[in-house]
């Protein structure tokens, strides 16, 4: 079996500090922004080295159960290969032009956003919810890859298990 991009380009061997605490190599999420607790929500989807994908959905401003719940799914070898290929297609450009968030003066206040991060080699690249204009297309493309390789209904399964405040 060939080594996968998740193990190589995302840097499993090059990340001893990460390996000590977690096997997460990529993460993306969304949140509602600043709203009343009964309307607030957030979730993250994390990808682990072994192909396990974990969604955590929180209702209100909860940060633990019962307001937060998780759902997991193991990716097949074919799904890992597809994710690897999609990330590899964007990796060199991401490394050559690391994305940055907008300056504090340009930051929008209160709205929701989509955000994330990914390890490429031995570097962690933030995928800011409010990237600079010059980085927006690259950030959106990498976030789209992570979203498209999130198992169907995984986030919804976690959402269904989370209890409203």
N, CA, C and O of each residue as an XYZ file, in Angstrom:
660
protein
N       0.850     -1.180      0.000
C       0.000      0.000      0.000
C       0.895      1.242      0.000
O       1.856      1.319      0.767
N       0.581      2.201     -0.852
C       1.386      3.414     -0.941
C       1.135      4.315      0.258
O       0.017      4.355      0.772
N       2.166      5.048      0.721
C       1.937      6.003      1.801
C       0.959      7.077      1.326
O       0.980      7.471      0.160
N       0.131      7.532      2.204
C      -0.849      8.536      1.811
C      -0.357      9.930      2.102
O       0.550     10.134      2.910
N      -0.968     10.887      1.433
C      -0.658     12.292      1.666
C      -0.941     12.666      3.111
O      -0.223     13.478      3.696
N      -1.974     12.084      3.687
C      -2.274     12.408      5.087
C      -1.054     12.090      5.945
O      -0.762     12.826      6.887
N      -0.340     11.018      5.641
C       0.843     10.689      6.421
C       2.066     11.486      5.997
O       2.936     11.760      6.824
N       2.153     11.867      4.719
C       3.360     12.540      4.236
C       3.209     14.045      4.152
O       3.866     14.766      4.902
N       2.364     14.542      3.262
C       2.250     15.991      3.073
C       1.685     16.674      4.308
O       2.020     17.827      4.582
N       0.852     15.998      5.039
C       0.325     16.603      6.253
C       1.278     16.414      7.428
O       1.052     16.962      8.507
N       2.332     15.646      7.223
C       3.465     15.677      8.126
C       3.406     14.842      9.374
O       3.846     15.316     10.421
N       2.898     13.645      9.340
C       2.841     12.838     10.556
C       4.221     12.600     11.144
O       4.423     12.784     12.345
N       5.164     12.197     10.322
C       6.491     11.905     10.838
C       7.221     13.173     11.270
O       8.081     13.127     12.149
N       6.887     14.287     10.664
C       7.579     15.533     10.972
C       6.965     16.282     12.143
O       7.393     17.390     12.466
N       5.969     15.687     12.779
C       5.267     16.398     13.848
C       5.287     15.629     15.157
O       4.223     15.238     15.637
N       6.446     15.394     15.756
C       6.460     14.637     16.997
C       5.672     15.315     18.103
O       5.045     14.629     18.911
N       5.683     16.640     18.164
C       4.922     17.321     19.213
C       3.433     17.117     19.012
O       2.701     16.906     19.980
N       2.970     17.177     17.763
C       1.558     16.952     17.482
C       1.189     15.518     17.812
O       0.132     15.268     18.391
N       2.039     14.581     17.454
C       1.743     13.175     17.681
C       1.608     12.871     19.171
O       0.878     11.956     19.551
N       2.300     13.624     20.011
C       2.206     13.391     21.448
C       0.835     13.739     21.998
O       0.412     13.161     23.000
N       0.133     14.667     21.369
C      -1.119     15.139     21.931
C      -2.344     14.772     21.108
O      -3.431     14.609     21.662
N      -2.186     14.639     19.801
C      -3.340     14.382     18.955
C      -2.878     13.906     17.595
O      -1.736     14.143     17.201
N      -3.748     13.246     16.889
C      -3.451     12.817     15.531
C      -4.213     13.654     14.517
O      -4.300     13.268     13.352
N      -4.760     14.773     14.922
C      -5.537     15.621     14.015
C      -4.582     16.342     13.076
O      -3.633     16.993     13.516
N      -4.845     16.219     11.764
C      -3.983     16.845     10.764
C      -4.695     17.957      9.997
O      -4.053     18.736      9.293
N      -6.002     18.032     10.129
C      -6.762     19.102      9.481
C      -8.072     19.279     10.235
O      -8.599     18.342     10.835
N      -8.578     20.497     10.188
C      -9.823     20.813     10.873
C     -10.494     21.953     10.128
O      -9.829     22.866      9.639
N     -11.817     21.894     10.045
C     -12.579     23.033      9.543
C     -13.838     23.132     10.396
O     -14.257     22.161     11.025
N     -14.432     24.318     10.405
C     -15.641     24.501     11.191
C     -16.389     25.742     10.781
O     -15.939     26.525      9.945
N     -17.538     25.897     11.390
C     -18.389     27.069     11.168
C     -19.020     27.461     12.493
O     -19.151     26.641     13.402
N     -19.409     28.728     12.590
C     -20.131     29.178     13.777
C     -21.122     30.267     13.366
O     -21.006     30.884     12.307
N     -22.084     30.472     14.236
C     -23.174     31.411     13.947
C     -22.796     32.864     14.157
O     -23.513     33.752     13.697
N     -21.705     33.129     14.830
C     -21.361     34.503     15.176
C     -22.024     34.880     16.492
O     -22.524     34.017     17.213
N     -22.025     36.157     16.796
C     -22.566     36.656     18.061
C     -24.075     36.813     17.970
O     -24.582     37.776     17.394
N     -24.780     35.853     18.548
C     -26.249     35.878     18.595
C     -26.690     35.430     19.982
O     -25.873     34.963     20.775
N     -27.953     35.569     20.270
C     -28.485     35.112     21.557
C     -28.236     33.604     21.706
O     -28.246     32.876     20.713
N     -28.015     33.136     22.939
C     -27.679     31.722     23.147
C     -28.637     30.733     22.483
O     -28.202     29.693     21.987
N     -29.918     31.040     22.467
C     -30.858     30.079     21.871
C     -30.697     29.946     20.355
O     -31.230     29.011     19.758
N     -29.981     30.856     19.742
C     -29.747     30.802     18.287
C     -28.296     30.460     17.935
O     -27.974     30.246     16.766
N     -27.442     30.410     18.920
C     -26.016     30.185     18.673
C     -25.727     28.709     18.405
O     -26.375     27.824     18.963
N     -24.762     28.468     17.559
C     -24.298     27.125     17.250
C     -22.869     27.217     16.710
O     -22.436     28.261     16.223
N     -22.170     26.121     16.808
C     -20.838     26.015     16.205
C     -20.532     24.537     16.004
O     -21.066     23.675     16.703
N     -19.679     24.265     15.053
C     -19.208     22.894     14.898
C     -17.825     22.884     14.267
O     -17.422     23.821     13.578
N     -17.111     21.794     14.525
C     -15.826     21.554     13.889
C     -15.817     20.128     13.354
O     -16.476     19.236     13.889
N     -15.055     19.942     12.291
C     -14.840     18.626     11.707
C     -13.336     18.424     11.649
O     -12.627     19.210     11.021
N     -12.845     17.381     12.296
C     -11.404     17.122     12.320
C     -11.090     15.825     11.586
O     -11.856     14.861     11.616
N      -9.932     15.838     10.924
C      -9.433     14.688     10.178
C      -8.192     14.178     10.892
O      -7.265     14.944     11.158
N      -8.171     12.885     11.204
C      -7.035     12.297     11.897
C      -6.163     11.506     10.929
O      -6.604     11.129      9.843
N      -4.930     11.262     11.335
C      -3.977     10.523     10.504
C      -4.497      9.167     10.066
O      -4.213      8.721      8.954
N      -5.250      8.511     10.925
C      -5.721      7.170     10.608
C      -6.984      7.161      9.750
O      -7.542      6.096      9.488
N      -7.446      8.351      9.304
C      -8.629      8.424      8.451
C      -9.934      8.603      9.211
O     -11.003      8.647      8.602
N      -9.862      8.706     10.529
C     -11.072      8.943     11.309
C     -11.459     10.420     11.182
O     -10.617     11.306     11.327
N     -12.720     10.667     10.914
C     -13.242     12.029     10.826
C     -14.223     12.201     11.975
O     -15.073     11.342     12.212
N     -14.101     13.314     12.686
C     -14.919     13.562     13.885
C     -15.589     14.916     13.765
O     -14.921     15.927     13.548
N     -16.907     14.941     13.905
C     -17.657     16.196     13.942
C     -18.108     16.443     15.372
O     -18.614     15.539     16.038
N     -17.923     17.672     15.840
C     -18.439     18.073     17.142
C     -19.337     19.283     16.919
O     -18.901     20.297     16.374
N     -20.586     19.171     17.341
C     -21.580     20.225     17.171
C     -21.994     20.714     18.546
O     -22.302     19.913     19.429
N     -22.002     22.045     18.731
C     -22.403     22.636     20.006
C     -23.541     23.618     19.788
O     -23.492     24.450     18.882
N     -24.550     23.518     20.614
C     -25.689     24.440     20.573
C     -25.533     25.459     21.686
O     -24.963     25.172     22.739
N     -26.054     26.667     21.435
C     -25.852     27.737     22.395
C     -24.371     28.049     22.430
O     -23.698     27.993     21.401
N     -23.868     28.371     23.581
C     -22.428     28.601     23.728
C     -21.802     27.496     24.565
O     -20.801     27.711     25.248
N     -22.408     26.299     24.504
C     -21.907     25.157     25.263
C     -20.528     24.749     24.759
O     -20.177     24.977     23.601
N     -19.751     24.138     25.657
C     -18.464     23.593     25.248
C     -18.279     22.157     25.747
O     -17.181     21.604     25.693
N     -19.371     21.571     26.231
C     -19.355     20.173     26.656
C     -20.778     19.634     26.618
O     -21.733     20.392     26.444
N     -20.916     18.313     26.782
C     -22.233     17.670     26.786
C     -23.053     18.220     27.954
O     -22.482     18.559     28.990
N     -24.338     18.314     27.814
C     -25.164     17.819     26.719
C     -25.331     18.815     25.559
O     -25.929     18.477     24.538
N     -24.809     20.031     25.710
C     -24.938     21.021     24.644
C     -24.091     20.701     23.432
O     -24.379     21.170     22.331
N     -23.048     19.907     23.622
C     -22.169     19.490     22.527
C     -22.263     17.979     22.353
O     -22.410     17.238     23.326
N     -22.178     17.541     21.127
C     -22.195     16.111     20.830
C     -21.279     15.842     19.647
O     -21.003     16.729     18.839
N     -20.814     14.601     19.561
C     -19.903     14.232     18.486
C     -20.449     13.063     17.672
O     -21.315     12.306     18.111
N     -19.907     12.957     16.482
C     -20.193     11.842     15.593
C     -18.905     11.547     14.839
O     -18.172     12.474     14.494
N     -18.613     10.288     14.578
C     -17.376      9.928     13.886
C     -17.657      8.970     12.737
O     -18.676      8.281     12.704
N     -16.720      8.952     11.799
C     -16.769      7.992     10.689
C     -15.353      7.735     10.221
O     -14.539      8.654     10.135
N     -15.068      6.500      9.923
C     -13.773      6.100      9.389
C     -13.819      6.184      7.869
O     -14.689      5.584      7.238
N     -12.882      6.929      7.280
C     -12.805      6.996      5.826
C     -12.231      5.689      5.285
O     -11.371      5.071      5.914
N     -12.711      5.279      4.124
C     -12.147      4.116      3.445
C     -10.815      4.509      2.813
O     -10.491      5.694      2.731
N     -10.047      3.523      2.368
C      -8.783      3.814      1.688
C      -9.027      4.677      0.448
O      -8.251      5.591      0.172
N     -10.090      4.397     -0.296
C     -10.407      5.183     -1.496
C     -10.750      6.627     -1.126
O     -10.365      7.557     -1.834
N     -11.470      6.815     -0.025
C     -11.812      8.174      0.414
C     -10.561      8.927      0.878
O     -10.426     10.124      0.623
N      -9.659      8.235      1.550
C      -8.397      8.859      1.970
C      -7.583      9.250      0.741
O      -7.026     10.347      0.684
N      -7.515      8.352     -0.242
C      -6.776      8.656     -1.476
C      -7.358      9.872     -2.181
O      -6.610     10.709     -2.686
N      -8.680      9.983     -2.223
C      -9.329     11.133     -2.873
C      -9.016     12.427     -2.113
O      -8.730     13.455     -2.727
N      -9.070     12.376     -0.785
C      -8.716     13.543      0.026
C      -7.253     13.916     -0.198
O      -6.923     15.088     -0.376
N      -6.391     12.923     -0.188
C      -4.963     13.159     -0.421
C      -4.737     13.884     -1.743
O      -4.007     14.874     -1.794
N      -5.355     13.397     -2.802
C      -5.170     13.986     -4.135
C      -5.664     15.426     -4.172
O      -5.025     16.293     -4.767
N      -6.788     15.672     -3.541
C      -7.356     17.027     -3.535
C      -6.472     17.993     -2.744
O      -6.260     19.126     -3.174
N      -5.959     17.556     -1.599
C      -5.068     18.408     -0.806
C      -3.760     18.639     -1.548
O      -3.250     19.759     -1.580
N      -3.211     17.576     -2.148
C      -1.947     17.696     -2.877
C      -2.047     18.724     -4.005
O      -1.087     19.447     -4.272
N      -3.191     18.793     -4.658
C      -3.382     19.745     -5.756
C      -3.251     21.195     -5.285
O      -2.914     22.072     -6.080
N      -3.513     21.453     -4.009
C      -3.474     22.817     -3.468
C      -2.272     23.081     -2.560
O      -2.007     24.231     -2.208
N      -1.551     22.043     -2.182
C      -0.519     22.166     -1.152
C       0.621     23.097     -1.527
O       1.013     23.933     -0.713
N       1.159     22.981     -2.720
C       2.315     23.797     -3.095
C       1.973     25.283     -3.093
O       2.757     26.096     -2.605
N       0.817     25.641     -3.630
C       0.418     27.052     -3.646
C       0.199     27.566     -2.229
O       0.548     28.705     -1.919
N      -0.378     26.732     -1.369
C      -0.600     27.116      0.029
C       0.739     27.349      0.725
O       0.887     28.303      1.489
N       1.715     26.474      0.459
C       3.042     26.628      1.063
C       3.749     27.874      0.529
O       4.414     28.590      1.278
N       3.599     28.123     -0.765
C       4.272     29.270     -1.383
C       3.666     30.598     -0.948
O       4.357     31.615     -0.900
N       2.378     30.587     -0.633
C       1.660     31.818     -0.270
C       0.791     31.555      0.957
O      -0.430     31.461      0.833
N       1.397     31.436      2.138
C       0.608     31.149      3.341
C      -0.466     32.213      3.570
O      -0.174     33.408      3.524
N      -1.693     31.787      3.813
C      -2.769     32.759      4.027
C      -2.658     33.467      5.368
O      -2.135     32.924      6.341
N      -3.153     34.668      5.391
C      -3.166     35.490      6.603
C      -4.575     36.071      6.782
O      -5.286     36.292      5.802
N      -4.970     36.315      8.027
C      -6.263     36.969      8.250
C      -6.174     38.455      7.919
O      -5.087     39.021      7.802
N      -7.337     39.068      7.772
C      -7.354     40.518      7.586
C      -6.809     41.175      8.845
O      -6.743     40.548      9.903
N      -6.425     42.421      8.729
C      -5.904     43.145      9.885
C      -7.030     43.374     10.887
O      -8.202     43.327     10.513
N      -6.698     43.619     12.149
C      -7.737     43.879     13.154
C      -8.662     45.036     12.762
O      -9.852     45.022     13.077
N      -8.111     46.020     12.082
C      -8.937     47.162     11.667
C      -9.972     46.776     10.615
O     -11.030     47.400     10.528
N      -9.675     45.758      9.821
C     -10.581     45.320      8.757
C     -11.538     44.215      9.196
O     -12.454     43.858      8.456
N     -11.332     43.675     10.387
C     -12.098     42.541     10.868
C     -13.572     42.893     11.048
O     -13.911     43.876     11.707
N     -14.442     42.082     10.454
C     -15.886     42.237     10.653
C     -16.229     41.710     12.045
O     -15.654     40.719     12.496
N     -17.142     42.358     12.707
C     -17.512     41.979     14.066
C     -18.912     41.367     14.068
O     -19.839     41.910     13.466
N     -19.054     40.232     14.751
C     -20.365     39.689     15.036
C     -20.896     38.626     14.106
O     -21.761     37.856     14.523
N     -20.438     38.533     12.881
C     -20.995     37.554     11.948
C     -20.354     36.188     12.079
O     -19.280     36.043     12.663
N     -21.009     35.212     11.541
C     -20.467     33.865     11.536
C     -19.391     33.730     10.477
O     -19.198     34.626      9.656
N     -18.693     32.607     10.500
C     -17.672     32.366      9.488
C     -17.342     30.888      9.396
O     -17.725     30.083     10.244
N     -16.621     30.562      8.341
C     -16.070     29.230      8.132
C     -14.559     29.373      8.241
O     -13.991     30.319      7.694
N     -13.903     28.463      8.927
C     -12.487     28.590      9.248
C     -11.868     27.205      9.316
O     -12.568     26.200      9.194
N     -10.561     27.149      9.509
C      -9.909     25.864      9.703
C      -8.412     25.988      9.778
O      -7.872     27.086      9.912
N      -7.739     24.851      9.691
C      -6.290     24.775      9.606
C      -5.916     23.420      9.051
O      -6.699     22.471      9.094
N      -4.697     23.345      8.524
C      -4.220     22.086      7.954
C      -2.704     22.020      8.097
O      -2.012     23.027      7.951
N      -2.201     20.834      8.381
C      -0.757     20.607      8.398
C      -0.331     20.213      7.000
O      -0.912     19.304      6.407
N       0.675     20.884      6.466
C       1.294     20.536      5.187
C       2.787     20.421      5.452
O       3.451     21.419      5.734
N       3.309     19.220      5.363
C       4.693     18.995      5.765
C       4.805     19.235      7.255
O       4.026     18.694      8.041
N       5.775     20.049      7.643
C       5.945     20.317      9.070
C       5.396     21.680      9.463
O       5.755     22.222     10.509
N       4.515     22.240      8.617
C       3.939     23.555      8.899
C       2.422     23.481      9.015
O       1.749     22.780      8.260
N       1.916     24.221      9.978
C       0.473     24.341     10.148
C       0.032     25.633      9.452
O       0.590     26.703      9.697
N      -0.964     25.519      8.594
C      -1.486     26.667      7.865
C      -2.903     26.960      8.349
O      -3.793     26.113      8.261
N      -3.095     28.173      8.862
C      -4.425     28.593      9.267
C      -5.244     28.918      8.029
O      -4.730     29.444      7.042
N      -6.511     28.597      8.102
C      -7.476     28.930      7.065
C      -8.466     29.884      7.726
O      -9.536     29.469      8.171
N      -8.101     31.169      7.788
C      -8.883     32.119      8.583
C     -10.285     32.340      8.025
O     -10.522     32.271      6.819
N     -11.196     32.607      8.941
C     -12.570     32.906      8.565
C     -12.685     34.216      7.808
O     -13.624     34.415      7.037
N     -11.741     35.100      8.026
C     -11.700     36.376      7.320
C     -10.287     36.576      6.764
O      -9.492     37.322      7.336
N      -9.975     35.905      5.643
C      -8.642     36.044      5.067
C      -8.478     37.359      4.308
O      -9.457     38.017      3.955
N      -7.225     37.726      4.065
C      -6.960     38.877      3.198
C      -7.534     38.576      1.814
O      -7.674     37.415      1.429
N      -7.863     39.640      1.070
C      -8.415     39.452     -0.270
C      -7.504     38.609     -1.139
O      -7.980     37.766     -1.899
N      -6.199     38.824     -1.037
C      -5.255     38.080     -1.866
C      -5.199     36.599     -1.505
O      -4.719     35.794     -2.303
N      -5.675     36.225     -0.329
C      -5.643     34.833      0.124
C      -7.010     34.152      0.072
O      -7.100     32.935      0.234
N      -8.056     34.912     -0.148
C      -9.417     34.389     -0.031
C      -9.676     33.181     -0.931
O     -10.292     32.214     -0.483
N      -9.235     33.208     -2.163
C      -9.507     32.103     -3.079
C      -8.797     30.824     -2.638
O      -9.384     29.744     -2.694
N      -7.524     30.935     -2.196
C      -6.792     29.753     -1.742
C      -7.415     29.172     -0.477
O      -7.550     27.955     -0.353
N      -7.792     30.033      0.456
C      -8.422     29.569      1.695
C      -9.744     28.885      1.372
O     -10.024     27.798      1.879
N     -10.556     29.516      0.532
C     -11.848     28.928      0.158
C     -11.662     27.576     -0.531
O     -12.437     26.651     -0.288
N     -10.658     27.454     -1.375
C     -10.419     26.198     -2.083
C     -10.051     25.075     -1.113
O     -10.563     23.962     -1.236
N      -9.170     25.356     -0.151
C      -8.771     24.319      0.802
C      -9.928     23.970      1.732
O     -10.135     22.798      2.048
N     -10.679     24.969      2.171
C     -11.854     24.684      2.999
C     -12.859     23.828      2.232
O     -13.464     22.914      2.793
N     -13.029     24.130      0.955
C     -13.958     23.360      0.115
C     -13.502     21.896      0.025
O     -14.332     20.988      0.068
N     -12.203     21.666     -0.099
C     -11.692     20.289     -0.131
C     -12.068     19.567      1.151
O     -12.569     18.443      1.108
N     -11.829     20.205      2.294
C     -12.159     19.563      3.571
C     -13.659     19.333      3.697
O     -14.086     18.283      4.176
N     -14.454     20.297      3.276
C     -15.910     20.154      3.342
C     -16.389     19.014      2.447
O     -17.218     18.200      2.854
N     -15.862     18.965      1.233
C     -16.303     17.942      0.278
C     -15.887     16.535      0.692
O     -16.491     15.559      0.248
N     -14.871     16.419      1.530
C     -14.418     15.105      1.980
C     -14.899     14.766      3.386
O     -14.492     13.761      3.968
N     -15.762     15.610      3.919
C     -16.434     15.297      5.178
C     -17.563     14.313      4.852
O     -18.370     14.577      3.960
N     -17.628     13.196      5.556
C     -18.676     12.222      5.247
C     -20.079     12.848      5.296
O     -20.367     13.669      6.167
N     -20.939     12.457      4.361
C     -22.303     13.004      4.323
C     -23.018     12.813      5.661
O     -22.914     11.760      6.290
N     -23.723     13.819      6.072
C     -24.579     13.812      7.265
C     -23.829     13.659      8.588
O     -24.462     13.503      9.632
N     -22.489     13.700      8.567
C     -21.735     13.553      9.816
C     -22.021     14.703     10.776
O     -22.246     14.475     11.965
N     -22.015     15.924     10.276
C     -22.294     17.089     11.118
C     -23.746     17.030     11.608
O     -24.017     17.317     12.774
N     -24.662     16.667     10.737
C     -26.077     16.602     11.120
C     -26.316     15.554     12.207
O     -27.163     15.748     13.079
N     -25.575     14.447     12.161
C     -25.710     13.425     13.213
C     -25.283     13.975     14.559
O     -25.933     13.713     15.571
N     -24.204     14.730     14.582
C     -23.760     15.349     15.847
C     -24.763     16.393     16.294
O     -25.078     16.483     17.481
N     -25.277     17.198     15.340
C     -26.259     18.230     15.673
C     -27.507     17.609     16.318
O     -28.033     18.148     17.291
N     -27.963     16.514     15.797
C     -29.160     15.855     16.315
C     -28.963     15.402     17.760
O     -29.910     15.410     18.546
N     -27.754     15.013     18.109
C     -27.470     14.514     19.475
C     -27.254     15.652     20.473
O     -27.446     15.454     21.673
N     -26.861     16.839     20.006
C     -26.607     17.963     20.920
C     -27.929     18.505     21.458
O     -28.918     18.582     20.730
N     -27.937     18.875     22.719
C     -29.147     19.386     23.383
C     -29.108     20.917     23.436
O     -28.091     21.509     23.798
N     -30.208     21.536     23.077
C     -30.311     22.996     23.090
C     -30.223     23.527     24.523
O     -30.586     22.831     25.471
N     -29.735     24.773     24.678
C     -29.631     25.351     26.030
C     -30.993     25.582     26.654
O     -31.082     26.061     27.785
